Amino acid sequence: MQTTKAEFARRLTAMPRSSFVVPGVAALGAAIFFAWKPGVAVSAIASPRALLFAVAIGVLTIALGWLLPRLGRGFPLTAAAQSVPVILAFVVTVLPVLHTVTVNDAFPRALGPAPAAAAPSPVTVSRAALAGIHHRASGTAALIQLADGSRVIRLETLDVEPGPDYFVFVVPGAERSDPDGGTRLNRLRGSKGNQNYPVPADVQLGRPVTVLIWCRAFTVPVAAATLR
């Protein structure tokens, strides 16, 4: 009787070897991806949200591999079910890194009834180089003041490593790497090009101020420039 109980417990807890195929392929793919993008790996390790997402995907994939064979499902159906969370993770985390978008805005001009030729030229108040934070990034950030008093953050010759859910912030202080206390201007519209981001009229922009590109999905910084 004791042997029968032990055998029953072993069968209940053991996973078929075939159920490790999809998790194994996913783990190998993740290792190759992080070797290709080591900065993304560093950001992922530093992000509790990214780690929680990875653990949830892993647990769900293994749980499906344990449960479905016990319900009489064969390898094809089990592998297909396990592939669903893996594909979800690929779409959310890897696919945006492979998608480059170029946006080129004209140099900002004040809007108004006066002809553009008669309007005073915009003034570049400050300019600084963008530096990547565990991500590849280059270009400059500039604060432009227009003739009507409005202000624009302009990203010029931008080339930033693509990723999911990027936003542009202005954050009081120098060398900031988090958006706390800052103002979100807009979603980053492209990973390359020249782009204008209007600053709301009620936002005080004392200097120094950091222009920060922030990944909202995984709460990690991507690139920053300090305007002084």
C-alpha positions in Angstrom: 0.0 0.0 0.0 2.9 2.4 0.9 4.5 1.8 -2.5 1.2 2.5 -4.3 0.7 5.8 -2.5 4.3 6.9 -3.3 3.8 6.0 -6.9 0.5 7.9 -7.0 2.2 11.0 -5.5 5.0 10.7 -8.0 2.7 10.6 -11.0 0.6 13.4 -9.5 3.6 15.8 -9.2 5.7 14.8 -12.1 5.6 16.6 -15.4 6.0 14.8 -18.8 9.3 15.6 -20.4 7.4 16.9 -23.4 5.9 19.7 -21.3 9.4 21.2 -20.9 9.8 21.8 -24.7 8.0 25.1 -24.9 9.5 26.6 -21.6 13.0 25.4 -22.7 12.7 27.0 -26.1 11.3 30.2 -24.5 14.2 30.3 -22.0 16.8 29.8 -24.8 15.1 32.6 -26.8 15.2 34.9 -23.8 18.9 34.2 -23.2 19.7 35.0 -26.9 17.6 38.2 -26.7 19.3 39.4 -23.5 22.8 38.6 -24.9 21.9 40.7 -28.0 20.4 43.5 -25.8 22.4 43.5 -22.5 21.1 46.9 -21.5 17.5 45.6 -21.7 18.5 42.7 -19.5 19.9 45.2 -16.9 16.7 47.2 -17.0 14.6 44.1 -16.6 16.5 42.9 -13.6 16.1 46.4 -12.0 12.4 46.5 -12.7 10.1 44.7 -10.2 7.3 45.0 -12.7 9.3 43.3 -15.4 10.5 40.5 -13.0 6.9 39.9 -11.9 5.7 39.7 -15.5 8.4 37.2 -16.4 7.7 35.1 -13.3 3.9 35.1 -14.1 4.6 34.0 -17.7 6.9 31.2 -16.5 4.5 30.0 -13.8 1.6 30.0 -16.2 3.5 28.1 -18.9 4.7 25.4 -16.5 1.3 25.1 -14.9 -0.3 24.4 -18.2 2.4 21.8 -18.9 1.5 20.1 -15.6 -2.3 20.4 -15.8 -3.2 19.6 -19.4 -1.6 16.1 -19.5 -3.5 15.2 -16.4 -6.7 16.1 -18.2 -5.8 13.7 -21.0 -4.5 16.3 -23.4 -1.7 15.3 -25.7 1.5 17.1 -26.5 0.2 19.1 -29.5 -2.6 20.7 -27.5 -0.4 21.2 -24.4 2.3 22.8 -26.4 -0.2 25.1 -28.2 -1.6 26.2 -24.9 1.8 26.8 -23.4 2.8 28.9 -26.4 0.0 31.4 -25.8 1.7 33.2 -22.8 5.1 32.9 -24.5 3.7 34.6 -27.6 2.1 37.3 -25.3 5.4 37.9 -23.7 7.1 38.2 -27.1 4.5 40.7 -28.4 4.7 42.9 -25.2 8.5 42.9 -24.6 10.4 41.8 -27.8 8.3 43.0 -30.7 8.5 46.7 -29.8 12.3 46.5 -29.6 12.3 45.3 -33.3 10.0 48.1 -34.5 11.7 51.4 -35.5 9.5 54.4 -36.2 10.9 57.7 -37.7 9.0 60.9 -37.0 10.3 64.3 -38.4 8.5 67.4 -37.2 9.3 70.8 -38.7 11.1 73.3 -36.4 8.3 74.7 -34.1 6.7 78.0 -35.0 4.1 80.1 -33.0 0.6 79.7 -34.1 -1.3 83.0 -34.8 -2.8 85.3 -37.4 0.5 87.0 -38.3 2.4 85.6 -41.3 5.3 83.3 -40.3 7.8 85.7 -42.0 6.7 88.6 -39.8 6.8 86.6 -36.5 9.9 86.8 -34.3 12.1 83.7 -34.5 11.8 81.0 -31.8 14.6 81.1 -29.2 16.6 78.0 -28.1 16.8 78.5 -24.4 18.9 75.5 -23.6 20.2 72.4 -25.4 21.9 69.2 -24.1 22.9 65.8 -25.4 20.7 62.8 -24.7 22.4 59.9 -22.9 21.0 56.4 -22.8 20.3 54.7 -19.4 20.9 51.0 -20.0 19.6 51.6 -23.5 21.3 52.8 -26.7 20.4 56.5 -27.3 21.8 59.5 -29.0 20.6 63.0 -30.1 19.9 66.2 -28.3 17.0 67.7 -26.3 16.3 71.4 -26.6 13.9 73.8 -24.9 12.5 76.2 -27.5 10.5 79.4 -26.5 8.2 80.7 -29.2 7.2 84.3 -30.0 3.8 83.8 -28.3 5.5 82.6 -25.0 4.7 78.9 -25.5 7.5 76.4 -25.0 8.4 73.2 -26.8 10.8 70.4 -26.0 12.4 69.4 -29.2 14.3 66.1 -29.6 16.7 66.4 -32.5 18.5 63.7 -34.5 17.0 61.3 -32.0 18.0 57.7 -32.2 16.9 55.6 -29.2 16.7 51.9 -28.8 13.0 51.0 -29.4 10.8 49.5 -26.7 7.3 49.3 -25.3 5.3 52.2 -23.8 7.8 55.1 -24.0 6.8 58.6 -22.7 8.6 62.0 -22.6 8.7 63.8 -19.3 10.2 67.0 -18.0 11.4 66.5 -14.4 12.8 69.2 -12.1 16.5 68.8 -11.2 19.6 67.5 -12.9 20.5 64.0 -14.0 17.0 62.6 -13.0 16.3 59.0 -13.9 12.7 58.8 -12.6 9.6 60.9 -13.4 8.6 61.6 -9.8 7.5 65.2 -9.5 7.7 65.7 -13.3 5.2 66.4 -16.1 4.4 63.9 -18.8 4.4 65.6 -22.2 3.3 62.9 -24.5 4.0 59.4 -25.7 7.3 59.1 -27.6 6.0 59.2 -31.2 9.1 57.6 -32.8 12.5 56.1 -31.9 14.2 58.2 -34.6 13.9 61.7 -36.1 13.2 65.3 -34.9 10.1 65.6 -32.7 8.3 68.5 -30.9 6.6 68.1 -27.5 4.7 71.2 -26.4 5.0 72.1 -22.7 1.7 73.0 -21.0 1.4 76.7 -20.2 0.9 76.0 -16.4 4.2 74.0 -16.0 7.0 75.9 -14.4 10.3 75.0 -16.1 13.0 76.3 -13.8 16.5 75.0 -14.6 18.1 72.6 -14.3 15.4 70.3 -15.7 15.7 66.8 -17.0 14.1 65.7 -20.3 13.4 62.0 -19.6 12.3 59.2 -21.9 10.6 56.7 -19.6 9.3 53.2 -20.2 5.9 53.2 -18.4 5.3 49.5 -18.9 8.3 48.4 -16.9 9.0 51.6 -14.9 12.6 52.0 -16.1 14.4 55.0 -17.6 15.5 54.9 -21.2 17.4 58.1 -21.9 17.8 61.6 -20.3 19.3 65.0 -20.9 19.8 67.8 -18.4 18.9 71.3 -19.6 20.8 74.0 -17.6 
